[in-house]
Structure formats: structure tokens, C-alpha cells
């Protein structure tokens, strides 16, 4: 049985609570009971202490308030409830003084058909997260639909009572019956939209678990939305970093339709249609049967008979827009369809944000795993590397400096006590001692460069190493753009990397030119060492004799929390790159 990830569990938990709250709202027919229950559900959903629902405007005489205090046994006073609504930004001017922390308040207007008929607000001691705000916005939308239906039922009841009192007025009775029937149809549409919104939330939950990628998730959700709103095509338009809209995934999209699509410029201050939908929350609807057809050019460009689009967002982050095309209904897309698309866009935005967070976490885990593997490999090779370095040091000391000292000692031994030291013998002896000194200085330099601790010590040490390299007939080039306040640990690490790479060039490459470049990039030192030597097959470098330094280059960089890579081909030289973080 597959185990759900924390991401799936968290998302399913939020959606389940929203579904349960929406279902609970549907159980209440009377407005007072519905408002009281809505306050309790909002407190439970957001973990809040105070909550209030207001019906009607503050200036109107029919305003009704429903509230709960942190002590659930009592309600807030009208003044306390009004203060909470003001603090949440839905009860008047926010310049009025309030005892609430505005960041710890949530508020939303209750709207239907674009008109506000009330508001809901909650407050607690701590600030709300983006997920809390998103869940609260969806809950407020569902409450608005439910209250709209309940208010219509109240009005329906009043109309039916009035009809019984004015039965004699046949003409007015007929008119009232028609009006009531229209309101009933409107209420049924609202209730149907509410049911469809719940279905969308359930579908988002299911597709988020089943989707193999974000594109797959968008395709699955687009198919469900197309079925709910009767659309031939549904498409998620994603906003890219350069403020262009491009298709991210959809349903019913064939190659002919895709051929008509081009990236659309979309700017926060733009006055074009796409910018207004994405950044100004415009709900766009158009049909070829509308007279006049204000947006006929959009339909003609896409080759569709009708279209509807809504913002696609995650909190305040604008992701793009969700669009549906070619309605199966003769009248085109309805206002209820826009509610379905809005719910899908809000939920899909949350899934997108959480998916990206999960991807970032997965990349971090992969990187840490690779670093850990490198550390384990280094621990295994530590003894071997140290012993081989010691062996190399002793070998160079024996084969170079000690042999020269021995030659000088033999030369001195051949001179008897009374023998005159001629100029040629003196020059030979002086040359042997000078070569011995040079060899010993080089060994000391490779162990610890004397100039490294100075302000310009790193660059000077590399120049000194280049002087040794130039004796081999290799032309050298050095570019260093580093701050002078580097720590000694960082300078030592970078020098070891460069010296190891230069040593490989000197011993194995048969190059005539070598270049070293050191710069600061991404809060670390970026180094490049390249030569025009004979090169080699990178995949076979582990089998090349004397290439232990390449392993040391890689493991030293990984141990420091950086990275390393090498590129080489036979006859085309070598290119070594590494990066060491400055926080060493």
C-alpha cells in the first residue's frame, strides 16, 4: 500500500476540513442558524478565538450581527463585533483605533452577483499563514453561496405569504409568481455551483495524489473542470518569469488549437485583457452569440465559439489564469461556471506552491545524499591518500634533494686533505648545493606556501607556483578577482585545489599553455584551470596511473560543501572547474 507524503496529508487535511464545513453549511436552511454555525465553523477551521458575521450594511437599519467570543458560552457585543470587522478590513474605515492586531485578523466580504451583502471576520493571538488565508477565502465563498440561498428562501417565504394575502389581485399574483420562480432558479443555480465547487475540491485532492507531475495534475484537473462546466477545452495558462503567459497543461487541446497559441505579454500595470484577468481579478466571459460581441477578436484568434477565464493564484502570488472554451450550452458559459473555475484556480494554486516546495526539498535531500556519499568515500580513501602523499613526498625528497646532497658529499669526499679546490670543482659543488636548495624550497612551498597568510597571499602563492611551472616550458596566465579579506582556511583550500590541478598539468598533460581563473560567484570562490595538453578520457581517469590528484580535487571540494567537475578529450586539453563556499 502506498504511503501518503506529508504534502499529500497536509493538502488532504485542508480539503477535508473545507469539504466538511461546506457540507455542514448545507444542512441549515434558516439564516440565523446558518450564521451562528458559520461563525463556529470559521473559528474551528482557522483556529481562531473571536469571530463575527454581519448581514446588511453598517449604515442600513436592517444590519444583523452573529458572533462568538473566545469563551464560547457568550457572544460578542455589537460594539466588539463591529470592532473585529473593522480590524479585519471589512467593516468600515481601518483608520479607526482597534485593540486587535491587524495581522492576526482575517476578513472577507460576502458577495453574490458582484454585490456585497455582508462580511465575515475572525481573529486570534498569532498571525495567519497563507494556507489559513486561502482556506478562509474558499470558506467565505461557500458561505456566501449558502447565505444567498438561505436569504432567497426567506424572501421566497415572504413572497408566498404575500401571494396568499393578495390572491384577488390576479395580475400581481402572476407577476410575483414569475419573479419568485426566477429567484428559485437563481437559488438552484447557486446551490448547484456550490455542489460543483465541492466536487472541484474533491477532484483536486484526488488528482494531487494521483498526478505524476504538475503537468499531469493540470491535465487531470482540466478534464474534471471541462466535465463540470460543459467545456470542450480547458487550459491552464502559466505566468513565466518574463511576464509571458504560456500553456502549462490542459484538456481537449489538439495540435490545430496549439498552433494558434502564442505567448501573451502580461504585466502588473497592463491594460490588456490577460493582464486585467491575472493581476486585477477580472472574470472574463464572451460568446460569439453576444450582441455586440466586444471580444469577438479573441474568439476568432483562438477559433472558439465561447470563452471564460479567471485568475489562477496562490495567496498573493499570481500564477496565471484558467480558461475554458467552447461551451456545450447554447447560451455559453454562465456565472456559476466562473465560480467553478475560481475554486479550481485557488486550489490548484495551493497545490502548485506545495509541489514546488516538495521539489525544492527533494533536490536538497539529493544534494545532501551526494555530499554524504562523498564524505563516506573520502573517509574510506583518507588513509590511502595520506600514505600515497607521504610516499610521494619521501620519493621526491629521495630522488631529488637527497641524491643531489649525496652527489655533493661524494664530490667533497674525492677531495683529499691536501688537494687544491679548483674553480670547476667549486662550481660543480655550488651547483649541486643550489639545486638541492631549490628542491627543498619547492617541497616546503608545496607543504605550506610562506606568502599565503599575507593580504595578497593567495594570488602571490599561485604566481610563485607558476614560476616553477614556467621552468617546464609552459606559458602561464593568471586571472584573480578575489577580496583580500578571505579567511586563511578558504585561501588554503583554494590554493590546494589550484596547486593540485597545476601539478597534474605539469606531470601529465604535455601542455604548452595553462590558465587559472579565480572569481567570486554565488557567495563562493569559483576556480577554473585549463590547459591545451594531450587530454584524456574522463570516464577512464580512475585507471590512469598517477591521477590520484583528480580524486583529491573532487573529494576536497565536496568535503568543503562545494562542487567539482572536469571536462577533457584526447588531444583537446583539459578543463577543471570547482566552487568552494566562502563560509569555510
C-alpha positions as CSV (number, residue, x, y, z in Angstrom):
1,X,0.0,0.0,0.0
2,X,1.4,3.4,-1.0
3,X,2.2,5.8,1.9
4,X,1.0,9.3,1.5
5,X,3.6,12.1,1.7
6,X,3.4,14.9,4.3
7,X,2.5,17.1,1.4
8,X,-0.5,14.9,0.4
9,X,-1.6,14.6,4.0
10,X,-1.5,18.3,4.6
11,X,-3.4,19.1,1.4
12,X,-6.0,16.4,2.0
13,X,-6.4,17.6,5.6
14,X,-7.2,21.2,4.4
15,X,-9.5,20.0,1.7
16,X,-11.3,17.5,4.0
17,X,-12.0,20.3,6.5
18,X,-13.3,22.6,3.8
19,X,-15.5,19.8,2.5
20,X,-16.8,19.1,5.9
21,X,-17.5,22.8,6.5
22,X,-19.3,23.2,3.2
23,X,-21.4,20.1,3.9
24,X,-22.3,21.4,7.3
25,X,-23.4,24.8,5.9
26,X,-25.8,22.9,3.5
27,X,-27.6,21.4,6.5
28,X,-29.1,24.7,7.7
29,X,-32.0,26.4,6.0
30,X,-32.6,29.4,8.3
31,X,-30.4,32.4,8.2
32,X,-29.8,32.8,12.0
33,X,-28.9,29.2,12.4
34,X,-26.7,29.3,9.3
35,X,-24.8,32.4,10.5
36,X,-24.3,31.1,14.0
37,X,-23.0,27.8,12.7
38,X,-20.8,29.6,10.1
39,X,-19.0,31.5,12.9
40,X,-18.3,28.3,14.8
41,X,-17.0,26.6,11.6
42,X,-14.8,29.5,10.8
43,X,-13.3,29.5,14.3
44,X,-12.6,25.8,14.1
45,X,-11.2,25.9,10.5
46,X,-8.7,28.7,11.3
47,X,-8.0,28.0,15.0
48,X,-9.3,31.5,16.0
49,X,-10.7,32.9,19.2
50,X,-13.2,35.6,18.1
51,X,-15.5,35.6,15.0
52,X,-18.3,37.6,13.6
53,X,-20.7,37.5,10.6
54,X,-22.6,40.7,9.5
55,X,-25.5,40.8,7.2
56,X,-26.5,44.1,5.6
57,X,-24.5,47.3,5.5
58,X,-23.3,49.3,8.5
59,X,-25.4,52.3,7.5
60,X,-28.5,50.3,6.9
61,X,-31.2,49.8,9.5
62,X,-31.5,46.0,8.9
63,X,-27.9,45.1,9.8
64,X,-27.7,41.7,11.7
65,X,-24.6,40.6,13.7
66,X,-23.8,37.0,14.7
67,X,-20.6,36.4,16.8
68,X,-18.7,34.2,19.2
69,X,-16.1,35.2,21.8
70,X,-13.1,33.2,22.9
71,X,-15.3,32.0,25.8
72,X,-17.7,30.1,23.5
73,X,-20.5,30.4,26.1
74,X,-21.1,34.1,25.1
75,X,-21.3,36.2,22.0
76,X,-19.5,39.5,21.3
77,X,-21.3,42.7,21.9
78,X,-22.4,44.6,18.8
79,X,-19.5,47.1,19.5
80,X,-17.0,44.3,19.9
81,X,-18.2,42.5,16.7
82,X,-18.0,45.8,14.8
83,X,-14.5,46.5,16.1
84,X,-13.4,43.0,14.9
85,X,-14.9,43.6,11.4
86,X,-13.2,47.0,11.1
87,X,-9.8,45.4,12.2
88,X,-10.2,42.8,9.5
89,X,-10.9,45.4,6.9
90,X,-14.5,44.6,6.1
91,X,-16.4,46.8,8.5
92,X,-15.6,50.4,7.6
93,X,-12.5,52.6,7.7
94,X,-9.4,50.9,9.1
95,X,-8.1,54.2,10.4
96,X,-10.3,53.8,13.5
97,X,-8.4,52.7,16.6
98,X,-8.7,49.0,17.4
99,X,-7.3,46.6,20.1
100,X,-6.8,43.8,17.5
101,X,-3.5,43.0,15.8
102,X,-4.4,43.5,12.1
103,X,-2.0,40.8,11.0
104,X,-3.9,38.4,13.3
105,X,-7.3,39.1,11.7
106,X,-8.9,37.7,8.6
107,X,-11.9,39.2,6.8
108,X,-13.9,38.6,3.6
109,X,-16.9,40.2,2.1
110,X,-19.9,38.0,1.3
111,X,-20.8,38.6,-2.3
112,X,-23.3,37.4,-4.8
113,X,-23.6,38.6,-8.4
114,X,-20.8,41.0,-7.7
115,X,-22.6,42.8,-4.8
116,X,-21.6,42.7,-1.2
117,X,-24.4,41.7,1.2
118,X,-22.4,41.0,4.3
119,X,-19.0,40.1,5.8
120,X,-17.2,37.6,8.0
121,X,-14.1,38.1,10.2
122,X,-12.1,36.0,12.7
123,X,-9.1,36.9,14.9
124,X,-6.6,35.1,17.1
125,X,-3.4,35.9,19.0
126,X,-1.0,34.8,16.3
127,X,-0.6,35.8,12.6
128,X,-2.3,33.7,10.0
129,X,-0.4,31.7,7.4
130,X,-1.0,31.9,3.6
131,X,-2.7,28.5,3.8
132,X,-5.1,29.8,6.6
133,X,-5.9,32.8,4.4
134,X,-6.5,30.6,1.3
135,X,-8.8,28.2,3.2
136,X,-10.7,31.1,4.8
137,X,-11.2,32.7,1.4
138,X,-12.7,29.5,0.0
139,X,-14.9,29.0,3.1
140,X,-16.1,32.6,2.8
141,X,-17.0,32.0,-0.9
142,X,-19.0,28.8,0.1
143,X,-20.7,30.7,3.0
144,X,-21.7,33.5,0.5
145,X,-23.4,30.9,-1.7
146,X,-25.1,29.2,1.2
147,X,-26.4,32.5,2.7
148,X,-27.5,33.7,-0.7
149,X,-29.6,30.6,-1.0
150,X,-31.0,31.0,2.6
151,X,-31.8,34.7,2.1
152,X,-33.6,33.8,-1.1
153,X,-35.6,31.2,0.7
154,X,-36.5,33.8,3.3
155,X,-37.6,36.1,0.5
156,X,-39.4,33.2,-1.1
157,X,-41.3,32.6,2.1
158,X,-42.3,36.2,2.4
159,X,-43.4,36.3,-1.2
160,X,-45.6,33.2,-0.8
161,X,-47.2,34.8,2.3
162,X,-47.8,38.0,0.3
163,X,-49.3,36.0,-2.5
164,X,-51.8,34.4,-0.1
165,X,-52.9,37.9,1.1
166,X,-53.4,39.3,-2.4
167,X,-55.0,36.4,-4.1
168,X,-57.6,38.6,-5.6
169,X,-55.1,40.6,-7.5
170,X,-54.5,38.1,-10.2
171,X,-52.2,40.2,-12.3
172,X,-49.9,41.0,-9.5
173,X,-50.1,37.3,-8.3
174,X,-48.8,36.2,-11.7
175,X,-46.0,38.7,-11.7
176,X,-44.9,37.7,-8.2
177,X,-45.0,34.1,-9.2
178,X,-42.8,34.7,-12.1
179,X,-40.4,36.7,-10.0
180,X,-40.3,34.1,-7.4
181,X,-39.7,31.3,-9.9
182,X,-36.8,33.3,-11.3
183,X,-35.4,33.7,-7.8
184,X,-35.8,30.0,-7.2
185,X,-34.0,29.2,-10.4
186,X,-31.2,31.5,-9.3
187,X,-31.1,29.8,-5.9
188,X,-30.9,26.5,-7.6
189,X,-28.0,27.7,-9.8
190,X,-26.2,28.9,-6.7
191,X,-26.8,25.6,-4.9
192,X,-25.6,23.8,-8.0
193,X,-22.5,26.0,-8.2
194,X,-21.9,25.2,-4.5
195,X,-22.1,21.5,-5.2
196,X,-19.8,21.8,-8.2
197,X,-17.2,23.7,-6.1
198,X,-17.2,20.9,-3.6
199,X,-16.7,18.4,-6.4
200,X,-13.8,20.5,-7.7
201,X,-12.1,20.4,-4.2
202,X,-12.5,16.7,-4.1
203,X,-11.1,16.3,-7.6
204,X,-8.1,18.5,-6.7
205,X,-7.4,16.3,-3.7
206,X,-7.6,13.1,-5.8
207,X,-5.6,14.4,-8.7
208,X,-2.8,15.9,-6.4
209,X,-2.2,12.4,-5.1
210,X,-2.5,10.6,-8.4
211,X,-0.6,13.1,-10.6
212,X,2.9,12.1,-11.6
213,X,4.0,15.7,-12.3
214,X,2.5,19.2,-12.2
215,X,1.6,18.9,-16.0
216,X,-0.1,15.6,-15.3
217,X,-2.0,17.2,-12.4
218,X,-3.1,20.1,-14.6
219,X,-4.3,17.7,-17.3
220,X,-6.3,15.7,-14.8
221,X,-7.9,18.7,-13.2
222,X,-8.6,20.3,-16.6
223,X,-10.5,17.2,-17.6
224,X,-12.7,17.3,-14.5
225,X,-13.4,21.1,-14.9
226,X,-14.4,20.5,-18.5
227,X,-16.9,17.9,-17.4
228,X,-18.3,20.2,-14.6
229,X,-18.8,23.3,-16.8
230,X,-19.5,21.6,-20.1
231,X,-16.4,22.9,-21.9
232,X,-14.8,21.4,-25.0
233,X,-11.4,22.7,-23.9
234,X,-9.8,23.8,-20.6
235,X,-6.3,25.3,-20.4
236,X,-4.0,26.5,-17.5
237,X,-2.0,29.5,-18.8
238,X,1.2,29.8,-16.7
239,X,2.9,33.1,-16.0
240,X,6.7,32.9,-16.7
241,X,9.4,35.0,-15.1
242,X,9.5,37.3,-18.1
243,X,5.7,38.1,-17.6
244,X,4.6,36.0,-20.5
245,X,1.6,33.6,-20.4
246,X,2.2,30.2,-21.9
247,X,0.2,26.9,-21.8
248,X,1.1,24.8,-18.8
249,X,-1.4,21.9,-19.3
250,X,-5.0,21.3,-20.3
251,X,-7.7,19.1,-21.8
252,X,-9.2,18.8,-25.3
253,X,-6.2,20.8,-26.7
254,X,-5.3,19.4,-30.2
255,X,-2.4,20.4,-32.5
256,X,-4.6,22.8,-34.5
257,X,-5.5,24.7,-31.4
258,X,-2.0,24.7,-30.1
259,X,-0.8,26.2,-33.4
260,X,-3.0,29.3,-32.8
261,X,-1.4,29.9,-29.4
262,X,1.5,32.3,-28.9
263,X,3.0,33.6,-25.6
264,X,1.0,36.6,-24.4
265,X,2.6,39.6,-22.7
266,X,1.2,40.1,-19.2
267,X,2.2,43.0,-17.0
268,X,1.0,44.1,-13.5
269,X,0.2,47.5,-14.8
270,X,-1.0,46.3,-18.2
271,X,-4.4,47.3,-19.5
272,X,-4.8,44.4,-21.9
273,X,-7.3,41.6,-21.3
274,X,-4.8,39.0,-20.0
275,X,-3.1,41.5,-17.6
276,X,-6.5,42.5,-16.2
277,X,-7.6,38.9,-15.6
278,X,-4.3,37.9,-14.0
279,X,-3.4,41.0,-11.9
280,X,-6.8,42.7,-11.5
281,X,-9.0,39.6,-10.9
282,X,-11.2,40.3,-13.9
283,X,-13.7,37.5,-14.7
284,X,-13.8,37.3,-18.5
285,X,-16.8,35.8,-20.4
286,X,-17.5,36.0,-24.1
287,X,-19.7,34.3,-26.7
288,X,-19.9,34.6,-30.4
289,X,-23.7,35.0,-29.9
290,X,-23.3,38.1,-27.7
291,X,-24.6,41.3,-29.3
292,X,-22.4,43.3,-29.6
293,X,-19.5,40.9,-29.4
294,X,-17.0,43.1,-27.6
295,X,-14.3,40.4,-27.6
296,X,-15.0,38.8,-31.0
297,X,-11.4,39.2,-31.9
298,X,-10.3,36.9,-29.0
299,X,-12.7,34.2,-30.0
300,X,-11.7,34.5,-33.7
301,X,-8.0,34.3,-32.9
302,X,-8.5,31.1,-30.8
303,X,-11.0,29.6,-33.2
304,X,-13.6,29.0,-30.5
305,X,-17.3,29.9,-30.0
306,X,-17.2,30.9,-26.4
307,X,-14.6,31.5,-23.7
308,X,-14.3,32.2,-19.9
309,X,-11.2,32.9,-17.9
310,X,-10.4,33.6,-14.2
311,X,-7.2,34.3,-12.2
312,X,-5.0,31.4,-11.2
313,X,-3.2,32.3,-7.9
314,X,-1.8,31.0,-4.7
315,X,-2.4,33.7,-2.0
316,X,-0.9,36.9,-3.3
317,X,1.3,35.0,-5.8
318,X,0.0,35.4,-9.4
319,X,0.5,32.1,-11.3
320,X,-1.5,32.9,-14.5
321,X,-5.1,32.2,-15.5
322,X,-7.5,29.3,-16.0
323,X,-9.6,29.3,-19.2
324,X,-12.4,27.2,-20.7
325,X,-13.5,27.3,-24.3
326,X,-16.4,26.1,-26.5
327,X,-19.3,25.7,-24.1
328,X,-21.7,22.9,-24.8
329,X,-24.7,25.1,-23.8
330,X,-26.3,27.4,-26.4
331,X,-26.0,30.4,-24.2
332,X,-22.3,29.9,-23.5
333,X,-20.7,29.9,-20.1
334,X,-22.5,31.1,-17.0
335,X,-21.7,33.0,-13.8
336,X,-21.8,29.7,-12.0
337,X,-19.1,28.3,-14.3
338,X,-16.9,31.1,-13.2
339,X,-17.3,30.1,-9.6
340,X,-16.2,26.6,-10.5
341,X,-13.1,27.9,-12.3
342,X,-12.3,30.2,-9.5
343,X,-12.4,27.4,-6.9
344,X,-10.2,25.2,-9.2
345,X,-7.7,28.1,-9.7
346,X,-7.4,28.7,-5.9
347,X,-7.0,25.0,-5.1
348,X,-4.6,24.4,-8.0
349,X,-2.5,27.4,-6.9
350,X,-2.1,25.9,-3.5
351,X,-1.2,22.5,-5.0
352,X,1.4,24.2,-7.3
353,X,3.0,26.1,-4.4
354,X,3.2,22.9,-2.2
355,X,4.5,20.9,-5.2
356,X,7.3,23.3,-5.8
357,X,8.2,23.2,-2.1
358,X,8.3,19.4,-2.3
359,X,10.6,19.6,-5.3
360,X,13.0,22.0,-3.6
361,X,13.1,19.7,-0.6
362,X,13.8,16.7,-2.8
363,X,16.7,18.5,-4.5
364,X,18.1,19.4,-1.1
365,X,17.8,15.8,0.0
366,X,19.5,14.6,-3.2
367,X,22.3,17.1,-2.8
368,X,22.9,16.2,0.9
369,X,22.8,12.5,-0.1
370,X,25.6,13.1,-2.7
371,X,27.6,15.1,-0.2
372,X,27.2,12.4,2.4
373,X,28.3,9.7,-0.1
374,X,31.3,11.8,-1.0
375,X,32.2,12.2,2.7
376,X,32.0,8.5,3.2
377,X,34.1,7.9,0.1
378,X,36.7,10.3,1.4
379,X,36.8,8.6,4.8
380,X,37.5,5.3,3.1
381,X,40.2,6.8,0.9
382,X,41.7,9.0,3.6
383,X,44.4,6.6,4.8
384,X,45.3,5.7,1.2
385,X,45.6,9.3,0.1
386,X,47.7,10.3,3.1
387,X,50.0,7.4,2.7
388,X,50.4,8.0,-1.0
389,X,51.1,11.6,-0.4
390,X,53.7,10.8,2.2
391,X,55.2,8.2,-0.2
392,X,55.3,10.8,-3.0
393,X,56.9,13.4,-0.6
394,X,59.6,10.9,0.5
395,X,60.2,9.8,-3.1
396,X,60.7,13.3,-4.3
397,X,62.9,14.1,-1.4
398,X,65.0,11.0,-2.0
399,X,65.1,11.1,-5.8
400,X,65.8,14.8,-6.0
401,X,67.3,16.7,-2.9
402,X,68.9,13.7,-1.2
403,X,70.5,12.4,-4.4
404,X,71.9,15.9,-5.1
405,X,73.3,16.0,-1.5
406,X,74.8,12.6,-1.9
407,X,76.4,13.7,-5.1
408,X,77.8,16.7,-3.4
409,X,79.0,14.6,-0.5
410,X,80.8,12.2,-2.9
411,X,82.4,15.1,-4.7
412,X,83.7,16.5,-1.4
413,X,84.9,13.0,-0.4
414,X,87.1,12.8,-3.6
415,X,88.9,15.9,-2.4
416,X,91.9,14.8,-0.2
417,X,93.1,16.9,2.6
418,X,96.0,18.5,0.6
419,X,94.1,18.7,-2.7
420,X,93.6,22.2,-4.2
421,X,89.9,23.0,-4.8
422,X,89.9,24.2,-8.4
423,X,87.2,26.5,-10.0
424,X,85.5,23.8,-11.9
425,X,85.1,21.6,-8.8
426,X,83.9,24.5,-6.8
427,X,81.3,25.4,-9.5
428,X,80.1,21.8,-9.7
429,X,79.7,21.6,-5.9
430,X,78.0,25.0,-5.8
431,X,75.6,23.9,-8.5
432,X,74.7,20.7,-6.6
433,X,74.1,22.6,-3.4
434,X,72.0,25.3,-5.2
435,X,69.9,22.6,-6.9
436,X,69.4,20.9,-3.5
437,X,68.2,24.2,-2.0
438,X,65.8,24.7,-4.9
439,X,64.3,21.3,-4.5
440,X,64.0,21.7,-0.7
441,X,62.3,25.1,-1.2
442,X,59.9,23.6,-3.6
443,X,58.9,20.9,-1.2
444,X,58.5,23.4,1.6
445,X,56.4,25.6,-0.8
446,X,54.1,22.6,-1.7
447,X,53.6,21.8,2.0
448,X,52.9,25.4,3.1
449,X,53.5,28.5,0.9
450,X,55.2,31.2,3.0
451,X,53.3,34.0,1.3
452,X,49.8,32.5,1.8
453,X,48.9,34.4,5.0
454,X,49.5,37.8,3.5
455,X,46.8,40.1,2.2
456,X,47.5,39.1,-1.4
457,X,48.9,35.8,-0.3
458,X,46.7,33.5,-2.4
459,X,47.4,35.3,-5.7
460,X,51.2,35.5,-4.8
461,X,51.4,31.9,-3.9
462,X,49.8,30.9,-7.2
463,X,52.2,33.2,-9.1
464,X,55.1,31.5,-7.2
465,X,53.8,28.1,-8.3
466,X,53.5,29.4,-11.9
467,X,57.2,30.4,-11.8
468,X,58.0,26.8,-11.1
469,X,55.7,25.7,-13.9
470,X,57.3,28.1,-16.4
471,X,60.6,26.3,-15.9
472,X,58.9,23.4,-17.7
473,X,58.4,25.5,-20.8
474,X,54.6,26.0,-20.2
475,X,53.2,29.5,-20.9
476,X,51.0,30.6,-17.9
477,X,48.1,33.0,-17.5
478,X,46.5,34.1,-14.2
479,X,43.3,36.0,-13.5
480,X,42.4,36.6,-9.9
481,X,39.5,38.8,-8.8
482,X,39.0,37.9,-5.1
483,X,38.6,40.1,-2.0
484,X,41.6,40.5,0.3
485,X,39.7,39.5,3.5
486,X,39.4,35.8,2.7
487,X,39.9,33.6,5.7
488,X,43.1,31.5,5.9
489,X,41.0,28.3,5.7
490,X,39.4,29.4,2.4
491,X,42.7,30.5,0.9
492,X,44.4,27.3,1.9
493,X,41.6,25.2,0.4
494,X,41.6,27.2,-2.9
495,X,45.4,27.0,-3.1
496,X,45.4,23.2,-2.6
497,X,42.8,22.9,-5.4
498,X,44.8,25.1,-7.8
499,X,48.2,23.5,-6.9
500,X,46.8,20.0,-7.4
501,X,45.4,20.9,-10.8
502,X,48.7,22.6,-11.8
503,X,50.6,19.6,-10.7
504,X,48.5,17.4,-12.9
505,X,49.2,19.8,-15.8
506,X,52.9,19.7,-15.1
507,X,53.2,16.0,-14.7
508,X,50.8,14.5,-17.3
509,X,49.4,17.0,-19.8
510,X,52.4,17.8,-22.0
511,X,50.8,21.2,-22.4
512,X,52.4,24.4,-23.7
513,X,49.8,26.7,-22.2
514,X,47.9,26.8,-18.8
515,X,45.4,29.3,-17.4
516,X,44.0,29.8,-13.9
517,X,40.9,32.0,-13.2
518,X,39.6,32.7,-9.7
519,X,36.4,34.8,-9.1
520,X,33.7,35.2,-6.6
521,X,30.3,33.7,-7.6
522,X,27.2,32.7,-5.6
523,X,28.9,33.6,-2.3
524,X,31.9,31.3,-3.0
525,X,35.2,31.1,-4.9
526,X,34.8,29.8,-8.5
527,X,38.0,28.4,-9.9
528,X,38.9,27.3,-13.5
529,X,42.1,25.6,-14.5
530,X,42.5,24.7,-18.2
531,X,45.4,23.6,-20.5
532,X,46.0,22.7,-24.1
533,X,47.6,19.4,-23.4
534,X,47.0,15.9,-24.6
535,X,43.9,15.4,-22.6
536,X,42.3,12.0,-21.7
537,X,39.0,10.1,-21.5
538,X,37.3,11.3,-18.3
539,X,35.5,8.1,-17.7
540,X,38.8,6.2,-17.6
541,X,40.7,8.7,-15.3
542,X,40.4,6.3,-12.4
543,X,42.6,3.8,-14.3
544,X,45.2,6.3,-15.2
545,X,48.5,5.9,-13.3
546,X,49.4,8.9,-11.2
547,X,46.0,10.6,-11.3
548,X,45.3,10.4,-7.6
549,X,45.2,14.2,-7.6
550,X,41.9,14.2,-9.6
551,X,40.3,12.2,-6.8
552,X,41.7,14.6,-4.2
553,X,40.3,17.6,-6.2
554,X,36.8,16.1,-6.2
555,X,36.7,15.0,-2.6
556,X,38.3,18.2,-1.2
557,X,35.6,20.3,-2.9
558,X,32.7,18.1,-1.8
559,X,34.0,18.0,1.8
560,X,34.0,21.8,1.8
561,X,30.4,21.9,0.7
562,X,31.2,22.8,-2.8
563,X,31.3,21.1,-6.2
564,X,33.9,20.0,-8.8
565,X,33.7,18.9,-12.5
566,X,36.3,18.0,-15.2
567,X,36.0,18.0,-19.0
568,X,38.6,16.5,-21.2
569,X,39.1,14.7,-24.5
570,X,42.2,13.1,-26.0
571,X,44.1,15.8,-28.0
572,X,41.8,18.7,-26.8
573,X,43.3,19.5,-23.4
574,X,41.5,19.6,-20.0
575,X,39.1,22.0,-18.3
576,X,38.8,21.7,-14.4
577,X,36.2,23.7,-12.5
578,X,35.4,23.9,-8.8
579,X,33.5,26.0,-6.3
580,X,34.3,26.5,-2.6
581,X,31.8,28.4,-0.4
582,X,33.2,31.5,1.4
583,X,31.8,30.3,4.7
584,X,34.7,28.0,5.4
